[in-house]
Amino acid sequence: MLRLQNFHGAELAPHLDGLGELRIAVFREYPYLYVGTLEHEREYLRTYLKSAGSLVVLVFDDERVVGATTCLPMVDEGPEFRAAFEKAGYDLSTIFYFGESILLPDYRGQGMGKEFFVRREAHARALGMKLSTFCAVDRAAEHSLRPEGYRELDEFWRSQGYVRHPELQATFVWKEMGEEEESPKTLTFWVKELV
């Protein structure tokens, strides 16, 4: 039986490696094709440990982490996440950033994606945030590593009230499958007004 558990700030520390390993496994899949290391994951996830306003929901199958979703106030995120919103004149203190929503393949299609949005949005509202946002990597429809039958998540995100904002983009650098070294990738933000 699956168990969902909320963690805030430093409460996540005992599960940092489990979450890092999950991120490496899931983001290796298309469309991210990420080749990561646990050391890099620990560094990235420390942002959530340091943020008093963060929420990480872990999905456990027995004691194994099989899914997760993360979020925190945009002001607690790194400059590469904040830059597009700063340039566009947004008040960062009113924005809540949703990091990943990830599940191992055997656990998908059971409603966890919706539950992840419900929990993150409730947390953002409780903190008085006005907007929630996340970003997704941009890939060409004819990308050579796109699996047969791959379904974009755009419709699901729209069904949750999110709107794609092509004017809000970020560039992140990571090594992907088939690359010798890291290269820049463009990600576009999706935004929802929290009422």
N, C-alpha and C positions, 0 to 999 in steps of 0.2 A: 504494500500500500504506500502511495506517495504521501510525503509530508512536506508542506511549505512552511518555512520559518523566516521571519523578518529579523534582520540585523541592522543595527545603527552604529556608525562610527567604528570604534575600536572593538565592538562585539564581534566583528567579522574576522579578527586576527586568527583564531584557531582554524578557520576554513579558507584562508588565503590560498594555500597551495591547491586545494581541491577545486576552487573557483578558477585559478590560473590554468590548471590542467584541462578543465572543461572548456575554457576559452580557446586554448590551443587546438583542442580536438574539433570544436564546432567551427571556428573561424578558418580552419584548413579547407573546409568545404567551399564550393562556389556560393556566393560571388566574391568572398573575401580572399580565399586562396592563401591565407596567412601562414607563414612559416615562423612560429614563435618559439620563445624559450621561457622556461619557468622564471628565470632571473628577470627578464623583461616584464613578465606578467606581475611579479611581486612589486616591481617599481611602479607600474601603471596603477595597480590596485591600492597602493598606499594612499592615493588621493581619497579613496572612500573611507579608509581608516581615520584620516585626519579631519574629515568633514563631520561636524556635529549634526548637520542636516541630511546626511546621506541615508539611503535605505537600500539594502541589498536583500532580495528575497531569494533564498536557496530552496531548490527542490531536492529532496532526499528520497532515494529508494533504499530503505534500510538506513545505512550510514553513508552511502555513496552519494556524492553530489552529481545529479543527472540533469539539472537545469538551474538557471539563475536569471535574475533581472536586476539591474542597478540603476540608481538615480541619485542626484544631488543638486544643490543650488548651483546655478551657472557661475556664480561668483567664486565658487570653490573649484571650478574646473580650470584646466590649463589654458594658456593664451591661444593655442591653436583652435580650441573649441569656442572661445569667446570672441575672437577677432571679427567674424562676419557680423555678429550682432552689434558689437561696438561700432564698427564702421557704418552700419545702417542706422545708428542712433537709438537702439533699444536700451531700456533701463534694465541692466543685467540683474538687479536685485529682485526683479519680478519674474524671472525666468527659471524654470526647473529643467535640468538636462537629464534625459533618459539615456543611459548608456546602453548596454546590451540586453537583449532578451534571447536567451539561448537554451536549447534543449538537445539532448542526444536524440538521434533519429527515432529510436524505439519509443520515445515518450511524446512525440509530436502528434497533433491532431486530437488532443484530449481536452482542449479548452484552456490550456495553460497560458497561451498568448493573451487571451482576453483577461484572464485573472491577473496577469502581470500588469496590464494597463490599469485595471481597476485599483490595484494596490498602490502603484506609483502615483496615479492621479490623486487618490485620496490623501496620500502623504504630502504631495505638493500643495493641495488645497489647505490642509491642516497648517502648513507653514505660510499661508497667505499668498502663494504664488498666483500670477495672472496668466502665464503662458507655460506650456510644456513643449519640449522639443526633443528631437533625436535626429541623427544623421545616418544616411545609408550610402554605401559605395555606389558610384555610377559605373556601370559596365555596358558596353555595346551589346546589342541584341545578338550580334553574330560572333561574340567572343569565342575563341577556339576551345576554351575549357568549360563552356556552358553545357551542363548535362542535358541530354535528351529529356524532354518533358518538364524542364525546370519551370516552376511557377514563381513569378514575381510576387512580392508581398504588398505591392501598392494598393490593391483592392482592399485587403484586410486593414491596412493602415487608414485608408479613407473611411472604412466602416466604423472605425474607432474615433472618427472626427478630425483626423489629421490632414493637413493640406501641404503639398510639396511646394517649397519656396526656392525656385532655381536661382534667385538672386542671393540666397544665403548658402554659401559653400565654404568648405574647409579642405585643406590639403594635408594629408597625413602620409608619412613615409613608412613603408614596411617591405620586407622581403616576402615575395609570394612564390608559390610553387613554380619551378621552371626558371626563376631568376637567379643570377649569380650574386647580386647584391640588391640592397633596398632601392626602391624607386617611389616617386610620389604618386598618390592616388587621390582623386577628387571625390568628395562626399557631399551630398546635398541634404539640407535640413528640411524636416517636416515639422509643422507647428500646429498647436491647438490652443484656442483660448479656453481657459478654465473659468467656468462660471459657477 
